[in-house]
């Protein structure tokens, strides 16, 4: 039996044994992060575990600076480092040198490889991008049905022009189901051809949170989409492959609403510009006809007595009268078309919908209730009518199968 004079001597000896072991002094191990915390010093302390065991880990600030993502509890990672014993507490631990997502490698490296691949195939070529329509009659939105994003988009759209029509396709905007559900949303709109433009939107987040929008399947589906797509993912500094393939990238969901819908005043000004352009083109055509006639009159080879000139003048008068009449007809047609467009927009306005006997329900926090799945018995809601709001309490909730 060997006798140690102190606990310190025992711990130091154990530490020396571990550090001199070839396998423990330079190792790689995979597990799940738990209890991750970074202190003011920049050092990170956490536990690495599997289904039956765990070990304490420390990663000093100088090594943390090289980690390309923000680690969090639940992440499965692969670490390299060495086993040691912290002598003061007799704590067996791993001192980490590197950290990466287990089984996936470095996300930024994966992203670069996929970007290069798709870029070489031409999926990000600006020549392939479609123009966003100036006056979309209906806007398709693929986003979460709850949360601030859809609320912010609808509020901004309503501020810019209350005469709009929007259709929400609810989809997961994070996690494993995100790419497939967003793709189904694109398929929904393209199969029906019921919108003029599609906005794909979610709020900001880490590279892991936004990873679904780097899906190769999603990028290829957007590239094939025959409806213009606006990408509005995260904050201005968040860039995904969806941003590269979309026909337009908006830095935020709110900015997407500004990009897709002109204000009512802007639309009115556009119609005035078109009217002035028609008048200008008519005047130019008349001037060109007059110049052509003057050229004929001055050409000696075609010179004829006054009777021919008189005939040509009468012809010019008829042409002029016809052009002015056509001009007036076009202007009247444009006025009627513009009035019809404005009347149609007014009919689609939310207030007119309420006047026709419809109402809508909002939750206690003011968000719109778009699905019975968001309700439960005894939920308090507000029912909005054309002339006011009524508070109500949900007694029962019954879901029906959506055959859409």
C-alpha positions in Angstrom: 0.0 0.0 0.0 1.3 3.4 -1.0 0.8 6.2 1.5 0.1 9.8 0.4 1.0 12.6 2.8 -1.9 14.8 1.7 -4.9 15.1 -0.6 -2.9 17.5 -2.8 -0.2 14.9 -3.2 -2.8 12.3 -4.2 -4.5 14.7 -6.7 -1.2 15.8 -8.2 -0.1 12.2 -8.7 -3.4 11.2 -10.3 -3.1 14.3 -12.6 0.4 13.2 -13.6 -0.8 9.7 -14.4 -3.7 11.0 -16.6 -1.5 13.5 -18.4 1.1 10.9 -19.2 -1.4 8.6 -20.7 -1.1 8.8 -24.5 -4.9 8.3 -25.1 -6.0 10.8 -22.5 -3.4 13.5 -23.3 -4.7 13.9 -26.9 -8.2 12.8 -27.5 -11.4 13.3 -29.5 -14.8 12.6 -28.0 -18.5 13.3 -29.0 -21.4 14.0 -26.7 -24.2 16.5 -25.9 -23.6 19.8 -24.2 -25.3 20.5 -20.9 -25.0 23.5 -18.5 -23.1 25.6 -21.0 -21.9 29.0 -19.5 -19.4 31.6 -20.5 -18.0 33.8 -17.7 -16.8 37.4 -18.0 -13.2 36.0 -18.4 -14.3 34.5 -21.7 -13.7 30.9 -20.4 -16.6 28.4 -21.0 -17.5 25.7 -18.6 -20.0 22.9 -19.4 -20.7 19.2 -19.1 -20.4 16.7 -22.0 -22.8 13.8 -21.6 -24.3 10.7 -23.3 -27.2 8.5 -22.2 -25.3 6.9 -19.3 -22.3 9.2 -18.3 -20.9 12.7 -18.2 -17.7 14.6 -17.8 -16.9 18.2 -16.9 -15.3 20.4 -19.6 -13.5 23.7 -19.8 -12.7 25.7 -22.9 -10.5 28.8 -22.3 -11.2 32.1 -24.0 -8.3 31.8 -26.4 -9.8 28.5 -27.7 -13.4 29.7 -27.6 -12.5 32.5 -30.1 -12.0 29.8 -32.8 -15.5 28.3 -32.4 -17.5 29.2 -35.5 -20.9 28.9 -33.8 -22.6 29.8 -30.5 -22.8 26.5 -28.5 -25.9 25.9 -26.4 -27.4 23.2 -24.3 -28.5 20.2 -26.3 -26.0 20.6 -29.1 -24.2 17.4 -30.1 -20.5 18.3 -30.6 -17.2 16.7 -31.1 -14.3 18.0 -28.9 -10.6 17.6 -29.1 -8.4 18.2 -26.0 -6.8 16.4 -23.1 -8.0 15.0 -19.8 -6.7 16.6 -16.6 -7.4 16.7 -12.9 -8.1 20.1 -11.3 -6.0 19.4 -8.2 -7.6 21.9 -5.8 -11.0 20.1 -6.2 -9.9 16.7 -7.4 -12.1 17.4 -10.5 -11.6 15.1 -13.5 -12.2 17.2 -16.7 -11.5 17.7 -20.3 -9.5 20.9 -21.3 -10.9 21.5 -24.8 -8.9 22.7 -27.8 -11.5 22.6 -30.6 -15.3 22.2 -30.9 -17.5 21.4 -33.9 -21.0 20.1 -34.6 -20.9 16.3 -34.4 -21.5 14.6 -37.7 -21.9 17.8 -39.6 -18.5 19.4 -39.4 -18.2 23.1 -39.3 -21.4 24.7 -40.5 -19.7 27.7 -42.2 -17.5 25.3 -44.1 -20.5 23.3 -45.2 -22.3 26.4 -46.3 -19.3 27.6 -48.4 -19.0 24.2 -50.1 -22.7 24.2 -51.0 -22.7 27.8 -52.0 -19.8 27.1 -54.4 -21.5 24.1 -55.9 -24.9 25.8 -56.5 -23.2 29.0 -57.8 -21.3 27.0 -60.4 -24.6 25.5 -61.5 -25.9 29.1 -62.1 -28.6 29.0 -59.4 -27.6 32.4 -58.1 -27.2 34.0 -61.6 -28.9 37.5 -61.6 -30.0 36.9 -65.2 -32.4 34.2 -63.9 -34.2 36.5 -61.4 -37.7 37.7 -62.1 -38.9 41.2 -61.5 -41.2 41.9 -58.6 -44.6 43.0 -59.9 -45.3 46.7 -59.4 -49.0 46.2 -58.4 -49.5 42.6 -57.0 -53.2 41.8 -56.6 -52.5 39.1 -54.1 -49.4 38.5 -51.9 -48.4 35.0 -50.7 -46.6 34.7 -47.3 -44.8 31.6 -46.0 -44.0 32.1 -42.4 -44.9 31.0 -38.9 -48.6 31.6 -38.1 -47.7 33.0 -34.7 -45.2 35.5 -33.5 -44.1 39.0 -34.4 -43.0 38.4 -38.0 -46.4 37.9 -39.7 -47.9 40.6 -37.5 -45.2 43.1 -38.5 -45.6 42.3 -42.2 -49.4 42.7 -42.2 -49.2 46.0 -40.2 -46.6 47.5 -42.6 -48.7 46.4 -45.7 -51.8 48.0 -44.2 -49.9 51.2 -43.4 -48.6 51.5 -47.0 -51.9 50.6 -48.7 -55.0 49.2 -47.0 -56.3 47.8 -50.3 -54.3 44.6 -50.5 -55.0 40.9 -50.3 -52.6 38.4 -48.6 -52.6 34.6 -48.1 -50.5 33.0 -45.3 -49.2 29.5 -45.7 -48.1 28.6 -42.1 -44.8 26.7 -42.0 -42.0 25.8 -39.5 -39.2 28.4 -39.9 -36.7 26.5 -37.7 -35.7 22.9 -37.2 -35.7 19.8 -39.3 -39.1 20.3 -40.7 -38.4 23.9 -41.9 -37.2 23.1 -45.5 -39.9 20.6 -46.3 -42.7 22.8 -45.0 -41.5 25.9 -46.8 -41.2 23.8 -50.0 -44.8 22.7 -49.5 -45.8 26.3 -49.2 -44.2 27.2 -52.5 -45.9 24.2 -54.1 -49.2 25.3 -52.7 -49.0 28.7 -54.4 -47.5 27.5 -57.7 -50.1 24.8 -58.1 -52.9 27.2 -57.7 -51.2 30.2 -59.3 -53.3 32.3 -56.9 -50.7 34.9 -55.9 -48.4 37.3 -57.8 -45.4 37.2 -55.4 -44.3 35.1 -52.5 -42.6 36.3 -49.3 -40.6 33.8 -47.2 -40.0 35.3 -43.8 -38.8 34.7 -40.3 -37.0 36.6 -37.6 -33.3 36.6 -36.7 -31.3 33.8 -35.0 -28.1 31.9 -34.9 -26.7 30.0 -37.9 -28.3 26.9 -36.4 -31.7 28.6 -36.2 -31.5 29.7 -39.8 -29.9 26.5 -41.1 -33.2 25.3 -42.8 -32.9 28.1 -45.3 -29.6 26.8 -46.5 -31.3 23.5 -47.6 -30.2 22.5 -51.1 -33.7 21.1 -51.8 -35.3 24.5 -50.9 -32.8 26.5 -53.0 -33.5 24.4 -56.0 -37.3 24.7 -55.5 -37.1 28.5 -55.3 -34.9 28.5 -58.4 -37.6 26.5 -60.3 -40.5 28.6 -58.9 -42.4 30.5 -61.7 -43.7 33.1 -59.1 -41.3 35.9 -58.0 -39.9 35.1 -54.5 -38.8 37.6 -51.9 -36.5 36.4 -49.1 -36.9 38.1 -45.7 -34.9 35.9 -43.3 -33.5 37.2 -40.1 -31.8 40.6 -39.6 -29.8 42.5 -42.2 -26.6 40.7 -41.3 -28.1 37.2 -41.6 -27.4 35.7 -45.0 -28.6 32.3 -46.1 -28.6 30.5 -49.5 -32.3 31.4 -49.9 -31.2 35.1 -50.0 -28.9 34.3 -52.9 -31.4 32.4 -55.0 -34.5 34.5 -54.3 -35.6 37.1 -56.9 -35.2 39.8 -54.3 -33.6 39.8 -50.8 -35.1 42.1 -48.2 -33.0 42.7 -45.1 -35.9 42.2 -42.7 -39.5 41.0 -42.9 -40.8 44.6 -42.5 -38.6 45.7 -45.4 -40.1 43.0 -47.5 -43.6 44.5 -47.0 -42.1 47.8 -48.2 -40.5 46.2 -51.2 -43.6 44.3 -52.4 -46.3 46.9 -52.0 -46.2 50.5 -53.2 -48.1 53.1 -51.3 -51.5 54.3 -52.5 -50.0 57.6 -53.4 -47.2 56.0 -55.4 -49.8 53.9 -57.4 -51.8 57.1 -58.1 -48.7 58.9 -59.3 -47.8 56.0 -61.6 -51.2 56.2 -63.3 -50.7 60.0 -63.8 -47.3 59.3 -65.3 -48.7 56.7 -67.7 -51.5 59.2 -68.8 -48.9 61.9 -69.5 -46.8 59.4 -71.5 -49.8 58.5 -73.7 -50.5 62.1 -74.4 -46.8 62.8 -75.2 -46.7 59.8 -77.6 -49.8 61.0 -79.3 -48.3 64.5 -79.8 -45.1 63.0 -81.1 -47.0 60.9 -83.6 -49.0 63.9 -84.9 -45.8 65.9 -85.2 -44.2 63.1 -87.2 -47.1 62.9 -89.6 -47.0 66.7 -90.1 -43.2 66.5 -90.8 -43.8 63.7 -93.3 -46.4 65.7 -95.1 -44.1 68.8 -95.2 -41.4 66.6 -96.6 -43.7 65.4 -99.4 -44.7 69.0 -100.2 -41.2 70.1 -100.5 -40.1 67.2 -102.8 -40.0 68.5 -106.4 -40.4 65.0 -107.8 -43.7 64.7 -106.0 -44.9 68.2 -106.5 -48.3 68.6 -107.8 -50.7 71.6 -108.2 -52.7 73.0 -105.3 -55.5 70.4 -105.6 -53.1 67.7 -104.4 -51.9 69.9 -101.6 -55.5 70.5 -100.6 -56.3 66.8 -100.6 -53.2 66.1 -98.4 -54.3 68.9 -96.0 -57.7 67.3 -95.7 -56.2 64.0 -95.1 -54.0 65.5 -92.4 -57.0 67.1 -90.8 -58.8 63.7 -90.8 -55.7 62.0 -89.3 -55.4 64.7 -86.7 -59.0 64.5 -85.7 -58.8 60.7 -85.5 -55.7 60.9 -83.3 -57.3 63.4 -80.9 -60.4 61.2 -80.7 -58.3 58.1 -80.1 -56.4 60.1 -77.4 -59.6 61.0 -75.6 -60.9 57.4 -75.9 -57.6 56.0 -74.4 -57.7 58.6 -71.6 -61.4 57.7 -70.8 -60.6 54.0 -70.9 -57.6 54.5 -68.5 -59.8 56.6 -66.1 -62.5 53.8 -66.1 -59.8 51.1 -65.6 -58.2 53.1 -62.7 -61.5 53.7 -61.1 -62.4 50.0 -61.4 -59.0 49.1 -59.9 -59.5 51.5 -56.9 -63.1 50.2 -56.4 -61.9 46.6 -56.5 -59.1 47.4 -53.9 -61.6 49.2 -51.7 -64.0 46.1 -51.8 -61.1 43.9 -50.6 -60.3 46.3 -47.7 -60.6 44.9 -44.2 -63.3 47.4 -43.2 -65.5 46.6 -46.1 -65.2 42.9 -45.3 -66.5 43.7 -41.8 -69.4 45.7 -43.2 -70.5 42.7 -45.2 -71.3 40.9 -42.0 -67.9 39.2 -41.4 -65.9 39.5 -38.3 -62.5 38.3 -37.1 -61.1 37.0 -33.8 -58.0 38.1 -31.9 -56.3 36.7 -28.9 -55.8 38.6 -25.7 -52.4 39.9 -26.9 -54.0 41.4 -30.0 -52.7 38.8 -32.5 -55.1 37.4 -35.1 -56.5 34.0 -34.4 -56.1 32.1 -37.7 -56.6 28.5 -36.6 -58.7 26.7 -34.0 -55.5 25.0 -33.0 -54.4 28.1 -31.2 -57.5 28.1 -28.9 -58.5 26.2 -25.9 -61.5 26.1 -23.6 -61.8 29.2 -21.4 -59.5 31.3 -23.7 -60.4 34.9 -23.7 -60.7 36.5 -27.2 -62.0 39.6 -28.8 -64.5 39.5 -31.7 -64.2 42.5 -34.0 -67.2 43.8 -35.9 -67.6 46.8 -38.2 -68.9 49.0 -35.3 -66.9 47.7 -32.3 -65.4 44.8 -30.4 -66.9 42.2 -28.1 -65.1 40.2 -25.5 -65.8 36.5 -25.4 -64.7 33.3 -23.7 -64.2 30.1 -25.6 -66.5 27.3 -24.3 -65.4 24.4 -26.5 -62.9 23.8 -29.3 -63.5 21.4 -32.1 -61.1 20.8 -35.0 -62.2 19.7 -38.4 -60.1 18.2 -41.1 -58.6 20.7 -43.5 -59.4 19.4 -47.0 -57.4 22.1 -48.7 
